[in-house]
Amino acid sequence: MERLHRDARAIFDSALLAVDPREAVVDFCREYLKNTSTSSPIYSIAIGKAATSMAIGLEEGLGERFTAGVISSPDPPLHLKRWSSFLGGHPLPNQASIEAAHAAFTLLDRASAQRALVVFLISGGGSAMLEWPITRKTISLEDLRDANQTLITCGARISEVNAVRRAFSAVKGGALARRAPYAQMITLIVSDTNRGDEASVASGPTLSPPMNAPAAIEVIERYGLELVLPASIVKSVQQASAAVTHTPGSHHVLLGNWDAVEAAAHRAIELGFTCVTREDICEQPIDEGCDLLLSGVDILEGESNLCEISGGEFSCPVRGDGRGGRNLETVLRCATKLDSNRPHTVILSAGTDGVDGNSPCAGAIADETTIARARRYGLDPEDFLARSDSYGFFDQLDALVLTGPTGTNVRDLRIVLKSVRACA
């Protein structure tokens, strides 16, 4: 099985190399500068897990033409002197998230007065890293944190979570960009959502909500959150306007999950696999998604070497107080189904940002021997699933996918490899 394990990791690593935000921003800046002669100041606001990579790319691409910026990220670039840097919280906002929003408001006021150009650098994770409540007097930071914790663990889809977030935020749903009505604005996006759904990246601080977005109050009712969310949040949702407000400026999606999937497929073919990409596997509930993952490799029994690749994010409710996320749980659930039934099959699921849930790893890798090996160590997979502690399970088996922070964020990648021959 070692060869299949090596190949799975090589495929994942190739996908990461293909979604480098710094390089994508540099390329855009160089192309943009060919077609613009603006002499106004150029400001920037960068938020999200790819913010630092994007900010570095912007400085490299614009050079001395860049004036100043505000950045909130997991790894703020303190060496970039033209940026006000903040260590914004994730997955929950922190005090730095509030301070970053205040700094961004100040910069946007200046940009609007100068009719300057503002380049927004937006990536996944930005929802928490820059935040300001719609009613500062009644919604506290603790309320924001409690609300986000409830939303991300209730099993709702990301579009539903964002619908509620927009209802109590003075940043999301285009509100950040609307603070600078006289500025020129361009938004560059590293997307952690589906193709065409860029308004959901970081809850869309510079884009109007999608026309088909769910109503926030309906989401709260669907998941029974009326008595779970802070009262101030529920009140804001009840009072939220359903009207979609126009947001000025243009936007460009630089990278998305589809780029990672395409690069992974290309590498799999180079390694000799017959490769199938599954666009139908994306945002299912995790139990349904795992069944779909394994059903695909069963259909093509005649292929000697098969690779099935999919992306997106399964919805994964948290049931216990363990460590882990949807990728680790996906691999653990699949491992229990692989147990002695599907020879020579490997599954890897990992987040392109290098972090899965509240764990320090990107994901995990397993095969049909994983559960038998775990049981020899006295590990019960059902117990770990019940406690949402898939990280603890794979940590003891030395089967984690560890990358460290990658500087990008284009959702998850799932790789299933199968060989009818034994692999040494």
Wavefront OBJ file of the C-alpha trace (Angstrom):
o trace
v 0.000 0.000 0.000
v 2.983 2.332 0.395
v 3.016 3.241 -3.276
v -0.666 4.246 -3.258
v -0.060 6.334 -0.140
v 2.890 8.096 -1.789
v 0.919 8.710 -4.957
v -2.055 10.154 -3.057
v 0.182 12.609 -1.235
v 2.007 13.539 -4.468
v -1.324 14.297 -6.127
v -2.411 16.491 -3.221
v 0.915 18.359 -3.141
v 0.680 19.065 -6.872
v -2.756 20.575 -6.351
v -1.394 22.892 -3.648
v 1.379 24.125 -5.934
v -1.193 25.028 -8.570
v -3.175 27.367 -6.315
v -0.470 29.824 -5.225
v -2.206 33.163 -4.471
v 0.969 35.253 -4.614
v 1.713 34.188 -8.160
v -1.901 34.694 -9.239
v -1.998 38.264 -7.875
v 1.347 39.150 -9.458
v 0.100 37.930 -12.829
v -3.104 39.958 -12.499
v -1.276 43.132 -11.481
v 1.102 42.924 -14.394
v -1.748 42.434 -16.822
v -3.832 45.171 -15.193
v -0.995 47.699 -15.314
v -0.804 47.236 -19.068
v -4.322 48.571 -19.383
v -4.529 51.343 -16.797
v -2.860 54.704 -16.391
v -4.346 55.697 -13.040
v -2.234 58.154 -11.083
v -4.397 58.077 -7.963
v -3.247 56.384 -4.743
v -3.692 52.619 -4.629
v -4.891 51.157 -1.344
v -5.721 47.602 -0.371
v -7.678 45.619 2.207
v -6.667 41.961 2.475
v -8.532 39.405 4.572
v -8.581 35.644 4.883
v -6.268 32.669 4.966
v -4.626 33.653 1.678
v -4.374 37.350 2.585
v -0.655 37.394 3.307
v 0.272 35.577 0.091
v -2.003 37.908 -1.857
v -0.586 41.019 -0.159
v 2.963 39.984 -0.973
v 1.885 39.431 -4.574
v 0.239 42.859 -4.716
v 3.391 44.608 -3.515
v 5.458 42.655 -6.003
v 3.052 43.378 -8.838
v 2.467 47.092 -8.129
v 5.851 48.094 -6.702
v 6.068 51.738 -5.673
v 2.610 52.463 -7.056
v 1.092 50.783 -3.995
v 0.294 53.284 -1.230
v -0.973 51.500 1.906
v -3.189 48.700 3.099
v -4.898 46.894 5.960
v -4.466 43.149 6.342
v -6.092 40.660 8.710
v -4.793 37.134 8.402
v -3.530 34.117 10.385
v 0.058 35.174 9.613
v 0.145 38.969 9.240
v 3.239 40.142 7.318
v 4.910 42.436 9.830
v 7.823 42.915 7.420
v 5.548 44.712 4.938
v 5.788 48.274 6.227
v 3.006 49.773 4.113
v 0.419 47.520 5.735
v -1.415 47.818 9.058
v -1.407 44.177 10.128
v -3.844 42.326 12.396
v -3.928 38.741 13.635
v -7.619 38.219 12.998
v -9.404 35.338 14.671
v -10.507 32.126 12.981
v -12.891 30.395 13.036
v -14.229 32.940 15.537
v -13.643 36.710 15.440
v -11.411 38.215 18.108
v -10.566 41.727 19.268
v -8.066 42.054 16.421
v -10.886 41.311 13.962
v -12.774 44.322 15.318
v -9.667 46.506 15.247
v -8.950 45.456 11.666
v -12.461 46.504 10.628
v -12.018 49.905 12.256
v -8.704 50.384 10.442
v -10.315 49.319 7.164
v -13.137 51.836 7.646
v -10.597 54.615 8.197
v -8.658 53.661 5.072
v -11.846 53.478 2.985
v -12.937 56.924 4.154
v -9.589 58.289 2.954
v -9.797 56.408 -0.346
v -13.300 57.676 -1.019
v -12.284 61.285 -0.310
v -9.305 60.939 -2.673
v -11.271 58.976 -5.284
v -8.433 56.485 -5.049
v -8.213 52.894 -6.264
v -8.878 50.178 -3.663
v -7.820 46.618 -4.394
v -9.627 44.189 -2.103
v -7.851 40.858 -1.610
v -10.489 38.414 -0.397
v -10.102 34.765 0.569
v -11.836 32.174 2.701
v -11.647 32.642 6.446
v -12.088 36.384 6.103
v -15.564 36.221 7.624
v -14.056 35.980 11.088
v -10.853 37.916 10.521
v -12.517 41.277 9.856
v -15.828 41.976 11.533
v -17.992 44.784 12.871
v -21.514 44.285 14.220
v -24.412 46.049 12.531
v -25.393 47.496 15.925
v -22.219 48.037 17.921
v -24.110 49.157 21.047
v -26.120 45.963 21.381
v -23.992 43.222 19.793
v -20.828 42.459 21.734
v -17.718 40.613 20.577
v -18.828 37.717 22.762
v -22.168 37.682 20.935
v -20.321 37.553 17.602
v -18.167 34.672 18.797
v -21.109 32.713 20.202
v -23.099 33.216 17.019
v -20.292 32.047 14.761
v -19.549 29.022 16.936
v -23.209 27.996 16.779
v -23.452 28.524 13.031
v -20.351 26.575 12.034
v -21.232 23.566 14.193
v -24.981 23.230 13.498
v -24.573 21.363 10.201
v -25.810 24.215 7.971
v -24.404 24.688 4.476
v -21.975 27.565 3.998
v -24.562 29.522 1.978
v -26.939 29.268 4.940
v -24.271 30.254 7.442
v -23.356 33.302 5.349
v -26.995 34.364 5.059
v -27.205 34.647 8.844
v -23.791 36.295 9.173
v -24.760 39.043 6.722
v -27.819 39.889 8.819
v -25.794 40.995 11.862
v -22.661 42.377 10.174
v -21.699 45.871 9.023
v -19.015 44.339 6.794
v -20.551 41.416 4.919
v -22.822 41.322 1.886
v -21.040 44.234 0.183
v -21.260 46.548 3.194
v -17.480 47.028 3.402
v -17.186 48.295 -0.173
v -20.234 50.528 0.143
v -18.359 52.599 2.748
v -16.285 54.128 -0.080
v -18.831 55.250 -2.703
v -16.418 57.538 -4.556
v -13.441 55.190 -4.732
v -12.532 52.960 -7.653
v -12.714 49.349 -6.523
v -11.415 45.995 -7.720
v -11.851 42.763 -5.777
v -9.456 39.865 -6.329
v -10.747 36.583 -4.944
v -9.201 33.267 -3.978
v -12.413 31.296 -3.739
v -13.339 28.678 -1.166
v -16.842 28.332 -2.610
v -18.396 26.839 -5.728
v -17.761 28.303 -9.157
v -20.042 31.313 -9.631
v -20.624 31.737 -5.888
v -17.852 34.242 -5.208
v -20.269 36.424 -3.218
v -19.995 33.833 -0.461
v -16.202 34.059 -0.062
v -15.613 35.620 3.375
v -19.373 36.314 3.319
v -18.868 38.732 0.430
v -17.614 41.996 2.010
v -17.427 43.653 -1.414
v -20.192 41.850 -3.319
v -23.953 41.960 -3.013
v -25.570 38.757 -1.736
v -26.722 36.232 -4.368
v -30.281 36.769 -5.540
v -31.154 33.209 -4.509
v -29.552 33.446 -1.057
v -31.644 31.840 1.703
v -33.415 34.122 4.153
v -31.511 34.378 7.425
v -34.609 33.924 9.572
v -35.527 30.750 7.681
v -32.070 29.309 8.356
v -32.433 30.003 12.070
v -35.813 28.298 12.117
v -34.647 25.337 10.011
v -31.860 24.474 12.446
v -33.731 25.408 15.622
v -31.333 28.224 16.586
v -33.813 30.737 18.016
v -33.004 29.788 21.617
v -29.347 28.961 20.959
v -28.075 32.154 19.329
v -27.569 35.304 21.460
v -30.751 37.374 21.730
v -29.040 40.384 20.124
v -28.186 38.292 17.064
v -31.694 36.897 16.713
v -33.123 40.426 16.959
v -30.800 41.676 14.200
v -31.813 38.785 11.966
v -35.503 39.489 12.561
v -35.001 43.142 11.639
v -32.753 42.508 8.617
v -33.888 43.830 5.263
v -34.340 41.315 2.476
v -33.524 43.898 -0.208
v -30.307 43.355 -2.182
v -28.312 46.611 -2.309
v -26.094 47.395 -5.300
v -22.374 47.289 -4.572
v -19.967 49.211 -6.868
v -16.730 47.905 -8.335
v -15.596 44.882 -10.342
v -14.308 41.513 -9.194
v -12.088 38.746 -10.526
v -11.810 35.168 -9.251
v -8.130 34.262 -9.454
v -8.211 30.731 -8.051
v -10.800 28.198 -6.970
v -11.315 24.587 -6.003
v -11.634 23.672 -9.664
v -8.002 24.684 -10.225
v -6.873 22.308 -7.477
v -9.014 19.487 -8.875
v -7.660 20.022 -12.392
v -4.037 20.027 -11.192
v -4.624 16.906 -9.101
v -6.142 15.091 -12.064
v -3.210 16.065 -14.263
v -0.735 14.674 -11.735
v -2.736 11.464 -11.309
v -2.624 10.850 -15.044
v 1.148 11.450 -15.008
v 1.412 8.759 -12.328
v -0.417 6.258 -14.526
v -3.940 6.389 -13.113
v -7.171 6.481 -15.033
v -8.644 9.614 -13.510
v -12.267 10.538 -12.921
v -13.308 13.901 -11.456
v -16.624 13.870 -9.596
v -18.343 17.256 -9.788
v -21.446 15.635 -8.302
v -19.616 15.128 -4.997
v -19.268 18.508 -3.333
v -21.407 19.688 -0.409
v -23.350 16.622 0.700
v -23.950 15.700 4.328
v -20.849 13.792 5.305
v -22.435 10.346 5.558
v -23.958 10.665 2.081
v -20.735 12.090 0.674
v -18.651 9.180 1.958
v -20.992 6.665 0.340
v -20.673 8.513 -2.970
v -16.879 8.587 -2.724
v -16.606 4.834 -2.427
v -19.396 3.962 -4.846
v -17.462 5.488 -7.713
v -14.438 3.215 -7.413
v -16.672 0.155 -7.197
v -18.220 0.863 -10.593
v -14.895 0.684 -12.483
v -13.748 -2.723 -11.315
v -11.996 -3.423 -14.625
v -9.489 -0.585 -14.320
v -6.051 -1.546 -13.047
v -5.270 1.845 -11.527
v -8.079 4.305 -10.780
v -8.042 7.791 -9.295
v -11.248 9.551 -8.293
v -10.965 13.226 -7.374
v -13.569 15.556 -5.900
v -13.597 18.858 -4.069
v -15.857 21.053 -1.985
v -16.902 20.810 1.647
v -19.126 18.192 3.238
v -21.441 19.436 5.971
v -20.301 17.861 9.216
v -22.137 18.547 12.491
v -19.966 18.484 15.614
v -21.228 15.972 18.181
v -18.468 15.900 20.786
v -15.600 17.901 22.247
v -12.780 16.132 20.395
v -10.403 17.502 17.779
v -10.856 17.251 14.050
v -12.872 18.464 11.097
v -14.769 17.283 8.065
v -11.682 15.942 6.248
v -10.484 13.808 9.117
v -14.003 12.541 9.723
v -14.465 11.803 6.009
v -11.391 9.589 5.996
v -12.381 7.841 9.212
v -15.908 7.140 7.981
v -14.567 5.805 4.680
v -11.982 3.674 6.470
v -14.734 1.853 8.359
v -16.364 1.026 5.002
v -13.058 -0.097 3.460
v -12.426 -2.619 6.216
v -11.422 -5.811 4.346
v -14.004 -5.220 1.618
v -12.173 -3.165 -1.021
v -8.599 -4.372 -1.575
v -5.848 -1.906 -2.476
v -7.858 1.278 -1.950
v -6.518 4.480 -0.413
v -8.444 7.631 0.480
v -6.960 11.036 1.294
v -9.057 14.044 2.252
v -7.459 17.332 3.246
v -8.027 21.074 3.361
v -5.965 23.175 0.979
v -5.426 25.716 3.771
v -3.507 23.135 5.813
v -6.000 23.113 8.701
v -8.974 20.860 9.363
v -11.491 22.042 11.938
v -9.880 22.622 15.315
v -6.935 20.344 14.538
v -3.391 21.319 13.469
v -3.387 19.102 10.365
v -4.887 19.305 6.876
v -6.537 15.894 6.932
v -5.675 12.202 6.914
v -5.041 9.167 4.729
v -6.347 5.614 5.169
v -6.719 2.282 3.401
v -8.472 -1.041 3.956
v -5.952 -2.043 6.644
v -6.488 1.073 8.780
v -9.345 -0.191 10.957
v -7.743 -3.570 11.619
v -4.522 -1.824 12.624
v -6.438 0.554 14.899
v -8.180 -2.301 16.654
v -4.831 -3.919 17.407
v -4.030 -0.734 19.315
v -7.371 -0.842 21.104
v -8.855 2.062 19.154
v -12.599 1.991 18.523
v -13.453 4.103 15.421
v -17.104 4.503 16.448
v -16.042 5.971 19.775
v -13.820 8.536 18.056
v -16.615 9.436 15.620
v -19.096 9.888 18.474
v -16.701 12.315 20.186
v -15.786 14.168 16.962
v -12.176 13.201 17.675
v -10.999 11.895 14.313
v -7.725 13.776 14.831
v -6.998 11.715 17.943
v -7.664 8.520 15.994
v -5.310 9.240 13.088
v -2.674 10.874 15.267
v -2.176 7.573 17.083
v -1.849 5.767 13.750
v 0.628 8.301 12.297
v -1.728 8.814 9.343
v -2.189 12.584 9.394
v -1.663 14.836 6.370
v 0.557 17.599 7.731
v 1.409 20.622 5.600
v 1.452 23.555 8.000
v -0.307 26.766 6.901
v -0.264 26.783 3.104
v -1.062 30.439 2.428
v -3.987 29.461 0.224
v -7.576 28.335 0.735
v -9.642 26.790 -2.069
v -11.696 24.292 -0.055
v -11.035 20.595 0.400
v -9.632 17.980 -1.937
v -10.568 14.294 -1.764
v -8.509 11.640 -3.543
v -9.468 7.966 -3.824
v -6.932 5.619 -5.408
v -7.539 1.983 -6.279
v -5.340 -0.717 -7.766
v -6.347 -4.294 -8.487
v -2.695 -5.267 -8.036
v -0.850 -5.368 -4.755
v 1.411 -2.365 -4.389
v 4.771 -2.592 -2.661
l 1 2 3 4 5 6 7 8 9 10 11 12 13 14 15 16 17 18 19 20 21 22 23 24 25 26 27 28 29 30 31 32 33 34 35 36 37 38 39 40 41 42 43 44 45 46 47 48 49 50 51 52 53 54 55 56 57 58 59 60 61 62 63 64 65 66 67 68 69 70 71 72 73 74 75 76 77 78 79 80 81 82 83 84 85 86 87 88 89 90 91 92 93 94 95 96 97 98 99 100 101 102 103 104 105 106 107 108 109 110 111 112 113 114 115 116 117 118 119 120 121 122 123 124 125 126 127 128 129 130 131 132 133 134 135 136 137 138 139 140 141 142 143 144 145 146 147 148 149 150 151 152 153 154 155 156 157 158 159 160 161 162 163 164 165 166 167 168 169 170 171 172 173 174 175 176 177 178 179 180 181 182 183 184 185 186 187 188 189 190 191 192 193 194 195 196 197 198 199 200 201 202 203 204 205 206 207 208 209 210 211 212 213 214 215 216 217 218 219 220 221 222 223 224 225 226 227 228 229 230 231 232 233 234 235 236 237 238 239 240 241 242 243 244 245 246 247 248 249 250 251 252 253 254 255 256 257 258 259 260 261 262 263 264 265 266 267 268 269 270 271 272 273 274 275 276 277 278 279 280 281 282 283 284 285 286 287 288 289 290 291 292 293 294 295 296 297 298 299 300 301 302 303 304 305 306 307 308 309 310 311 312 313 314 315 316 317 318 319 320 321 322 323 324 325 326 327 328 329 330 331 332 333 334 335 336 337 338 339 340 341 342 343 344 345 346 347 348 349 350 351 352 353 354 355 356 357 358 359 360 361 362 363 364 365 366 367 368 369 370 371 372 373 374 375 376 377 378 379 380 381 382 383 384 385 386 387 388 389 390 391 392 393 394 395 396 397 398 399 400 401 402 403 404 405 406 407 408 409 410 411 412 413 414 415 416 417 418 419 420 421 422 423 424
